[in-house]
Amino acid sequence: MTLTPSRRVGIVALPGLLVGFALLTGLGWRAVARYATPYTAEAASGAGPVGSSETRAGLMRLGAAYESGSFSAETRAGRFPGLRSEGAQSFFVGRTNPGVTPLEVLLGDGDRPLLNNGLCPPDMASIDDRYCVDRYEASLLEVLPSGEERPFSSFDSLDGHTVRAISESDVYPRGYVSGVQAAEACARSGKRLCKPDEWREACMGPKRLTYGYSSANQPGRCNDHGRSPMGVLYAGNGLGVRAAWNAERMNAPALNQVEGTLARSGSHSGCTNEYGVYDMVGNLHEWVADSEGTFQGGYYLDTKLNGAGCTYKTTAHVAAYHDYSTGFRCCADVAQ
């Protein structure tokens, strides 16, 4: 994958991976400190300095804390003693000297989970250190035969395209996706679909509230009040007859482009909880890991019919089903 500046900023070499790499290769802490150079324009070009003795000492203490199991929430928040003011998390953002060590050896891509190290990548939220959940509903990158990647439409047909899932704010998330396609897109990013209970837990937040932000619905806080795009596009075309709601019509790319329907990810800023996940109620139905076919959370026209808010659950469709309302987000495991 060609790393654009925005992708580089999202890359995080987390402590456990650096620790494991040093121990595996026998390079020791000097090598870890050498390769964990903070991200700067010089570092990006491979010409940056290795780092100060104070920074190396801080990194060693950080590694010792991780190895001893005392890698606390305070440490993760970037307040570990001995590291520079921007903190431990910022220290690990960057790339190594490509002339010495390829970026992928130590870091991996920023929107893919790293090896099991107990932490979540920056585009995912940690659910009590047990698993990770994408902060936003999934959008897609197309993987070309050359291996290069480019953004893929949130509306056009997936037929004939190879895609993988990403989680980004301020983009239109992907509808028109089946449970099968969603699982494949997550897998190509080193993730997986959330288990039904995981999804509900992440949606409800640490306080276990029906709507995540509250135990009571606040209309409009999430995207739960949209227009019917079928009614707009096919008005007067016999929508009172079940046969009118066919696969061709319900997968028309124009549906989610009708004004007042699908919202950009994170644009309803209050539709969140203390975990930092967005739009789990409304906007798009979200497929979960169920071979029989299940999606949860409701969408922009309905967050009540099959359960309120985070308890919303639809099991009426097989996993190969898709229409304009069906989207997803991914989960990932962390070390136990």
Secondary structure, DSSP 8 states (H G I E B T S, - for coil): ----HHHHHT-B--HHHHHHHHHHHT-HHHHHHHH-----HHHHHT------HHHHHHHHHHHHHHHHT---HHHHTT--TTS-TTHHHHHTBS---TTTS-HHHHT--TTS--SSSS---TTEEEETTTEEEESS-EEEEEE-TTS-EEEE-SSS--TT--EEEEE-SSS----S--HHHHHHHHHTTT-EE--HHHHHHHHHTTTT-TTSS-SS--TTSSS-----HHHHHSTTS-TTSGGGS-HHHHT-TTGGGSTTSS--TT-STTSB-TT--B--SSSSEEE-S-TT--EES-BTTBSSTTSSGGG-EE-SS-TT---TTEEE-EEEE---
